[in-house]
Amino acid sequence: DSIVSMTQSESEVTCEVCQNVIDVGESMRRDVEHQVRRELSVSIRTEIEADVEARIAVERENEVKEMAALAARNRKQREELVTLRESEIELEDLKADQEIQLKEARAEAAREAKRELNRELEEKISERVKEETGDKELAIEKLNLQLERQNSKIAELEAQRTDSHGELEGEVLELAVEDTLSVLYPRDVITEIEKGNYGADILQTVIDDRGNTAGKILIECKKHKNWNDAWIAKLRQDAINANADTMVIVSSVLPEGIDTFGRIDDIWVCKYHEVPLVSALLRHAVIKISQEKIREEHMMSIQERVLEYVSGPEFAMVMRGVMQAYQAFEDDMRKEERYMKTRWKARRGYLRDIIDSITSMMGRFEQLGAGDFEVMDELGEGTPPEFRLPAMVEVERVEEEE
């Protein structure tokens, strides 16, 4: 059986159970409306989403275009900035070139003015020189005559000095050795041997620390240009006559093959600057042998014991050490001497330049007429050659001695 039956109208039905009237049309309308609303909502949302996405796409495209335009403007601005900077640099370079050209032009103008001034000055000087030449030639001739007379006098004095030079130098060397030994060994007796006695020059009597006479050293001084082997035999005979224990020849020149102090048989040879070292070694040997003689009461003579000691390995070892140290010291002194000679030569060159400059300046002053001033008379006594002569002669003398 049918529970619900249709009554009254098609849109209404009556429930047979509860007898309620149900409006079917209204219910269907609500369903349809709800379905339509749902479909419309989906359609509208789809349209809205599509429209939003389209707007977003358009905005994105616009942003890309704006960014591209902005990048283009930035590139253009950078290019304009680089162009502007290059223009500024070119402008600065142009200004610098203009300043350099301006400075060069000013310098050239100054140089040209200076050259013109020098030309005018040279012309005036030439005119004044021509005017003064006649008077100066007479003064120059007078000075040349005075110079010739002075040179003749110097030659005479030099000849007189040469005659007594050898003997005087020998005496000077002997006195220098005596003074050196007296200062080094104040207790020793340093005796000058008179001419003709034994033929030697100095006898050194060695006194030990106890005040006893230890022995004698005979010294011969020679100031000659060449070595003479005859000095050896003569000094041996002089040592026998003087009862000396050991012998030394102090000479300005040493035998061939001996560069520094050394020994020829039983005689020592050295130069003056080696006297302190050689005398100290021989004095030590004499004292040591004397002490051994006293201790051992040996019958051997001091002279033989000194010879034995200086011939032994101990003395040879000491001498080798001393000679090596001395050689190193002498090499250093020679280096220093060469350096100082170079310095002296340079300084003498400076002195020569100063003298030449002053002479040239005084000559120029005289050419300009400044020779009449009192200060010029004080500097050169009115004649430049007289001012130059003494200093130049001294420089030339030192150079000739070297």
VEXDREN-2710 file (C-alpha; in Angstrom, 1 decimal):
% VEXDREN-2710
k/r/px/py/pz
1/ASP/0.0/0.0/0.0
2/SER/1.0/3.5/-0.6
3/ILE/2.1/5.3/2.6
4/VAL/1.9/8.8/1.1
5/SER/-0.9/9.7/-1.3
6/MET/-1.3/12.7/-3.4
7/THR/-4.1/15.1/-2.5
8/GLN/-5.3/18.6/-3.1
9/SER/-2.6/19.4/-5.6
10/GLU/0.4/18.0/-7.4
11/SER/2.9/19.8/-5.2
12/GLU/1.4/18.6/-2.0
13/VAL/1.1/15.1/-0.5
14/THR/-0.6/13.8/2.7
15/CYS/1.1/11.3/4.9
16/GLU/-1.5/8.4/5.5
17/VAL/0.2/7.6/8.8
18/CYS/0.5/10.9/10.4
19/GLN/-1.9/12.8/8.1
20/ASN/0.7/15.6/7.7
21/VAL/0.7/17.5/4.4
22/ILE/4.1/17.6/2.8
23/ASP/5.0/20.3/0.2
24/VAL/7.0/18.3/-2.3
25/GLY/7.6/21.3/-4.6
26/GLU/9.2/23.3/-1.9
27/SER/11.5/20.5/-1.1
28/MET/12.5/20.0/-4.6
29/ARG/12.9/23.7/-5.1
30/ARG/15.3/23.9/-2.1
31/ASP/17.3/20.9/-3.5
32/VAL/17.5/22.4/-6.9
33/GLU/18.3/25.8/-5.5
34/HIS/21.0/24.2/-3.3
35/GLN/22.4/22.3/-6.3
36/VAL/22.3/25.4/-8.5
37/ARG/24.0/27.4/-5.8
38/ARG/26.7/24.8/-5.4
39/GLU/27.3/24.7/-9.2
40/LEU/27.3/28.5/-9.3
41/SER/29.7/28.7/-6.4
42/VAL/32.1/26.3/-8.2
43/SER/31.8/28.2/-11.5
44/ILE/32.2/31.5/-9.9
45/ARG/35.2/30.3/-7.8
46/THR/36.8/28.9/-11.0
47/GLU/36.2/32.2/-12.8
48/ILE/37.6/34.2/-9.9
49/GLU/40.6/31.9/-9.7
50/ALA/41.2/32.2/-13.4
51/ASP/40.8/35.9/-13.2
52/VAL/43.2/36.1/-10.3
53/GLU/45.8/33.9/-12.0
54/ALA/45.4/36.1/-15.1
55/ARG/45.9/39.2/-13.1
56/ILE/48.9/37.7/-11.3
57/ALA/50.4/36.7/-14.7
58/VAL/49.8/40.2/-16.0
59/GLU/51.4/41.7/-12.9
60/ARG/54.3/39.4/-13.1
61/GLU/54.8/40.3/-16.8
62/ASN/54.6/43.9/-15.9
63/GLU/57.1/43.4/-13.1
64/VAL/59.5/41.7/-15.5
65/LYS/59.1/44.5/-18.0
66/GLU/59.7/47.1/-15.2
67/MET/62.8/45.2/-14.0
68/ALA/64.1/45.0/-17.5
69/ALA/63.5/48.7/-18.0
70/LEU/65.1/49.5/-14.7
71/ALA/68.2/47.3/-15.6
72/ALA/68.4/49.1/-18.9
73/ARG/68.3/52.5/-17.1
74/ASN/71.0/51.3/-14.7
75/ARG/73.2/50.2/-17.6
76/LYS/72.7/53.5/-19.3
77/GLN/73.5/55.4/-16.1
78/ARG/76.7/53.3/-15.6
79/GLU/77.7/54.0/-19.2
80/GLU/77.0/57.7/-18.7
81/LEU/79.0/57.6/-15.5
82/VAL/82.0/55.9/-17.1
83/THR/81.8/58.4/-20.0
84/LEU/81.7/61.2/-17.5
85/ARG/84.7/59.8/-15.5
86/GLU/86.7/59.4/-18.7
87/SER/85.9/62.9/-19.6
88/GLU/87.1/64.1/-16.2
89/ILE/90.3/62.1/-16.5
90/GLU/90.9/63.5/-20.0
91/LEU/90.3/67.0/-18.6
92/GLU/92.7/66.4/-15.7
93/ASP/95.4/65.0/-18.1
94/LEU/94.8/68.0/-20.3
95/LYS/95.2/70.4/-17.4
96/ALA/98.4/68.5/-16.3
97/ASP/99.9/68.7/-19.8
98/GLN/99.1/72.4/-19.9
99/GLU/100.8/73.0/-16.5
100/ILE/103.9/71.0/-17.7
101/GLN/104.0/73.0/-20.9
102/LEU/103.6/76.2/-18.9
103/LYS/106.4/75.3/-16.5
104/GLU/108.7/74.3/-19.4
105/ALA/107.9/77.5/-21.2
106/ARG/108.7/79.5/-18.0
107/ALA/111.9/77.5/-17.5
108/GLU/113.0/78.0/-21.1
109/ALA/112.3/81.7/-20.7
110/ALA/114.4/81.8/-17.5
111/ARG/117.2/79.9/-19.2
112/GLU/117.2/82.2/-22.2
113/ALA/117.3/85.2/-19.9
114/LYS/120.2/83.7/-18.0
115/ARG/122.0/82.9/-21.3
116/GLU/121.5/86.5/-22.4
117/LEU/122.8/87.8/-19.1
118/ASN/125.8/85.5/-19.3
119/ARG/126.6/86.7/-22.8
120/GLU/126.4/90.3/-21.7
121/LEU/128.6/89.5/-18.7
122/GLU/131.2/87.6/-20.9
123/GLU/131.3/90.5/-23.3
124/LYS/131.9/93.0/-20.4
125/ILE/134.6/90.6/-18.9
126/SER/136.3/90.2/-22.3
127/GLU/136.4/94.0/-22.7
128/ARG/137.8/94.4/-19.2
129/VAL/140.4/91.6/-19.7
130/LYS/141.6/93.2/-22.9
131/GLU/142.1/96.4/-20.9
132/GLU/143.9/94.8/-18.1
133/THR/146.0/92.3/-20.1
134/GLY/148.8/94.7/-20.8
135/ASP/149.4/95.5/-17.1
136/LYS/149.0/91.9/-16.0
137/GLU/151.6/90.4/-18.4
138/LEU/154.3/92.4/-16.7
139/ALA/153.2/91.1/-13.3
140/ILE/153.1/87.5/-14.6
141/GLU/156.7/87.9/-15.9
142/LYS/157.8/89.1/-12.6
143/LEU/156.2/86.2/-10.8
144/ASN/157.8/83.7/-13.2
145/LEU/161.1/85.2/-12.5
146/GLN/160.5/84.9/-8.7
147/LEU/159.4/81.3/-9.2
148/GLU/162.6/80.4/-11.1
149/ARG/164.7/81.9/-8.4
150/GLN/162.8/80.0/-5.7
151/ASN/163.1/76.7/-7.7
152/SER/166.9/77.2/-7.9
153/LYS/167.1/77.8/-4.2
154/ILE/165.0/74.7/-3.5
155/ALA/167.3/72.6/-5.7
156/GLU/170.4/73.9/-3.8
157/LEU/168.8/73.1/-0.4
158/GLU/167.7/69.6/-1.7
159/ALA/171.3/68.8/-2.8
160/GLN/172.6/69.9/0.6
161/ARG/170.0/67.7/2.4
162/THR/170.8/64.7/0.3
163/ASP/174.5/64.7/1.3
164/SER/173.7/64.2/5.0
165/HIS/170.4/62.3/4.5
166/GLY/171.8/58.7/4.8
167/GLU/173.8/59.3/8.0
168/LEU/170.9/61.3/9.6
169/GLU/168.3/58.6/8.9
170/GLY/170.6/56.0/10.5
171/GLU/170.9/58.0/13.6
172/VAL/167.2/58.7/13.7
173/LEU/166.5/54.9/13.5
174/GLU/169.0/54.2/16.2
175/LEU/167.5/56.8/18.6
176/ALA/164.0/55.5/17.8
177/VAL/165.0/51.9/18.7
178/GLU/166.6/53.1/21.9
179/ASP/163.5/55.1/22.9
180/THR/161.3/52.1/22.1
181/LEU/163.3/49.7/24.3
182/SER/163.6/52.2/27.1
183/VAL/159.8/52.6/27.2
184/LEU/159.1/48.9/26.9
185/TYR/161.7/47.7/29.5
186/PRO/162.5/50.4/32.0
187/ARG/164.5/48.0/34.2
188/ASP/166.9/47.0/31.4
189/VAL/170.0/49.0/30.7
190/ILE/169.9/50.4/27.2
191/THR/173.4/51.5/26.2
192/GLU/174.4/53.4/23.0
193/ILE/177.7/52.0/21.7
194/GLU/180.0/54.8/20.6
195/LYS/181.1/54.8/17.0
196/GLY/184.1/52.5/16.4
197/ASN/183.4/50.2/19.5
198/TYR/182.4/46.7/18.3
199/GLY/180.8/48.3/15.2
200/ALA/177.2/47.7/16.6
201/ASP/174.7/50.4/17.8
202/ILE/172.8/49.4/20.9
203/LEU/173.5/46.9/23.8
204/GLN/170.5/45.8/25.8
205/THR/171.4/44.4/29.2
206/VAL/168.4/42.3/30.3
207/ILE/167.4/42.6/34.0
208/ASP/165.0/39.9/35.3
209/ASP/162.3/40.4/38.0
210/ARG/164.7/39.7/40.8
211/GLY/167.0/42.5/39.6
212/ASN/169.7/40.1/38.3
213/THR/171.4/40.4/34.9
214/ALA/170.0/37.7/32.7
215/GLY/172.0/38.4/29.5
216/LYS/172.7/40.8/26.7
217/ILE/171.2/41.5/23.3
218/LEU/173.3/43.3/20.7
219/ILE/171.3/45.4/18.2
220/GLU/172.6/46.8/14.8
221/CYS/170.5/49.5/13.1
222/LYS/170.7/49.8/9.3
223/LYS/168.9/52.4/7.1
224/HIS/169.8/51.4/3.5
225/LYS/168.0/50.8/0.3
226/ASN/169.6/47.3/-0.3
227/TRP/170.5/44.4/2.0
228/ASN/174.1/43.5/2.6
229/ASP/175.1/39.9/3.7
230/ALA/178.3/41.2/5.1
231/TRP/176.4/42.7/8.0
232/ILE/175.8/39.1/9.4
233/ALA/179.5/38.2/9.8
234/LYS/180.4/41.6/11.2
235/LEU/177.6/41.5/13.8
236/ARG/178.8/38.0/14.9
237/GLN/182.3/39.4/15.6
238/ASP/180.8/42.4/17.4
239/ALA/178.7/40.1/19.6
240/ILE/181.8/38.1/20.6
241/ASN/183.6/41.4/21.5
242/ALA/180.6/42.6/23.5
243/ASN/179.9/39.2/25.1
244/ALA/176.3/39.4/23.8
245/ASP/174.0/36.4/24.1
246/THR/171.9/37.0/21.0
247/MET/171.9/39.5/18.1
248/VAL/169.4/41.5/16.1
249/ILE/169.6/43.6/13.0
250/VAL/166.9/46.3/12.7
251/SER/166.9/47.2/9.0
252/SER/164.6/49.2/6.6
253/VAL/165.1/46.4/4.1
254/LEU/165.1/42.6/4.8
255/PRO/167.0/39.8/2.9
256/GLU/165.4/38.2/-0.1
257/GLY/162.8/35.6/1.0
258/ILE/162.0/37.2/4.3
259/ASP/158.9/39.4/4.3
260/THR/158.5/39.9/8.1
261/PHE/160.9/39.3/11.0
262/GLY/162.9/36.1/10.8
263/ARG/166.3/34.4/11.6
264/ILE/169.4/34.0/9.5
265/ASP/171.4/31.3/11.3
266/ASP/171.8/32.7/14.9
267/ILE/171.0/36.3/14.0
268/TRP/167.5/37.8/14.0
269/VAL/166.4/40.4/11.4
270/CYS/163.4/42.7/11.6
271/LYS/162.0/46.1/10.7
272/TYR/161.6/49.0/13.1
273/HIS/157.8/48.4/13.7
274/GLU/158.6/44.8/14.6
275/VAL/161.1/45.7/17.3
276/PRO/158.6/45.5/20.2
277/LEU/157.6/41.9/19.2
278/VAL/161.1/40.6/18.5
279/SER/162.6/42.2/21.5
280/ALA/159.9/40.7/23.8
281/LEU/160.5/37.2/22.4
282/LEU/164.3/37.3/22.7
283/ARG/164.2/38.9/26.1
284/HIS/161.9/36.2/27.3
285/ALA/164.3/33.6/25.9
286/VAL/167.3/35.2/27.6
287/ILE/165.5/35.3/31.0
288/LYS/164.3/31.8/30.7
289/ILE/167.7/30.4/29.9
290/SER/169.3/32.4/32.7
291/GLN/166.8/31.0/35.2
292/GLU/167.4/27.5/34.0
293/LYS/171.1/28.0/34.3
294/ILE/170.7/29.2/37.9
295/ARG/168.5/26.3/38.8
296/GLU/170.5/23.5/37.2
297/GLU/173.9/25.1/37.7
298/HIS/174.7/24.0/34.2
299/MET/178.1/24.9/32.7
300/MET/176.7/25.7/29.3
301/SER/177.0/29.4/28.4
302/ILE/173.9/31.6/28.2
303/GLN/174.6/32.3/24.5
304/GLU/174.6/28.5/23.8
305/ARG/171.5/27.9/25.9
306/VAL/169.7/30.8/24.2
307/LEU/170.7/29.3/20.8
308/GLU/169.5/25.8/22.0
309/TYR/166.2/27.2/23.2
310/VAL/165.5/29.2/20.1
311/SER/166.4/26.1/18.0
312/GLY/164.1/23.9/19.9
313/PRO/160.4/22.8/19.1
314/GLU/158.9/24.9/21.9
315/PHE/160.3/28.2/20.7
316/ALA/159.5/27.2/17.1
317/MET/155.9/26.5/18.0
318/VAL/155.6/29.8/19.9
319/MET/157.2/31.7/17.0
320/ARG/154.8/30.1/14.5
321/GLY/151.8/31.2/16.5
322/VAL/153.3/34.7/16.9
323/MET/154.2/35.0/13.3
324/GLN/150.8/33.9/12.1
325/ALA/149.1/36.4/14.5
326/TYR/151.6/39.1/13.4
327/GLN/151.1/38.3/9.7
328/ALA/147.3/38.6/10.1
329/PHE/147.8/41.9/12.0
330/GLU/150.2/43.2/9.4
331/ASP/147.8/42.3/6.5
332/ASP/145.0/44.2/8.3
333/MET/147.3/47.2/8.8
334/ARG/148.3/47.1/5.1
335/LYS/144.6/47.0/4.1
336/GLU/144.0/50.0/6.4
337/GLU/147.1/51.8/5.1
338/ARG/145.9/51.3/1.5
339/TYR/142.4/52.6/2.5
340/MET/143.9/55.6/4.2
341/LYS/146.2/56.3/1.2
342/THR/143.1/56.3/-1.0
343/ARG/141.4/58.7/1.4
344/TRP/144.4/60.9/1.6
345/LYS/144.7/61.0/-2.2
346/ALA/141.0/61.9/-2.5
347/ARG/141.4/64.7/0.1
348/ARG/144.5/66.0/-1.6
349/GLY/142.3/66.1/-4.8
350/TYR/139.7/68.1/-2.8
351/LEU/142.4/70.4/-1.7
352/ARG/143.7/70.9/-5.2
353/ASP/140.1/71.6/-6.4
354/ILE/139.7/74.2/-3.6
355/ILE/143.0/75.8/-4.5
356/ASP/142.1/75.9/-8.2
357/SER/138.6/77.2/-7.5
358/ILE/139.9/80.0/-5.2
359/THR/142.6/80.8/-7.8
360/SER/140.1/80.9/-10.6
361/MET/137.7/83.0/-8.5
362/MET/140.5/85.5/-7.6
363/GLY/141.5/85.7/-11.2
364/ARG/137.9/86.4/-12.2
365/PHE/137.6/89.1/-9.5
366/GLU/140.7/90.7/-10.8
367/GLN/139.3/90.6/-14.3
368/LEU/136.1/92.3/-12.9
369/GLY/138.3/94.9/-11.2
370/ALA/137.9/93.6/-7.7
371/GLY/141.7/93.4/-7.2
372/ASP/141.7/97.0/-5.9
373/PHE/139.7/96.0/-2.8
374/GLU/141.4/95.5/0.5
375/VAL/140.0/91.9/1.0
376/MET/141.5/90.8/-2.3
377/ASP/144.9/92.1/-1.1
378/GLU/144.5/90.0/2.1
379/LEU/143.6/86.9/0.1
380/GLY/146.2/86.9/-2.6
381/GLU/148.4/90.0/-2.0
382/GLY/147.0/91.2/-5.3
383/THR/148.4/88.3/-7.4
384/PRO/146.6/85.0/-7.6
385/PRO/149.7/82.9/-8.4
386/GLU/151.3/83.9/-5.1
387/PHE/148.3/82.7/-3.2
388/ARG/148.3/79.4/-5.1
389/LEU/152.0/78.6/-5.0
390/PRO/152.6/77.4/-1.4
391/ALA/149.7/75.0/-1.2
392/MET/150.2/73.6/-4.6
393/VAL/153.9/73.0/-4.0
394/GLU/153.0/71.1/-0.8
395/VAL/150.4/68.9/-2.6
396/GLU/152.9/68.1/-5.4
397/ARG/155.6/67.3/-2.8
398/VAL/153.4/64.8/-1.0
399/GLU/152.4/63.1/-4.3
400/GLU/156.0/62.8/-5.3
401/GLU/156.9/61.2/-2.0
402/GLU/154.3/58.5/-2.5
END
